[in-house]
Amino acid sequence: MNLFVIAGMIGPWQIVIIVFVILLLFGGKKIPELMKGLGQGMKEFKKATDQDQDQNNKDKESLEK
């Protein structure tokens, strides 16, 4: 399934329920730590994909020469 199709199926009440369950499972104090870790993970992923894209561009340029 496409991510956009899945996102289209999630309504506002489902989001409220998901947030409520997360709060029940982890508690209010743990949420900022989880979000910080998620942000750092996304930052590392973007950095790695940018490096990979740069390497692909360099390889493409060297093949063209």
PyMOL commands that set and color helices and strands:
alter all, ss='L'
color gray80, all
select helices_A, chain A and resi 3-9+12-26+31-64
alter helices_A, ss='H'
color red, helices_A
deselect
rebuild
show_as cartoon
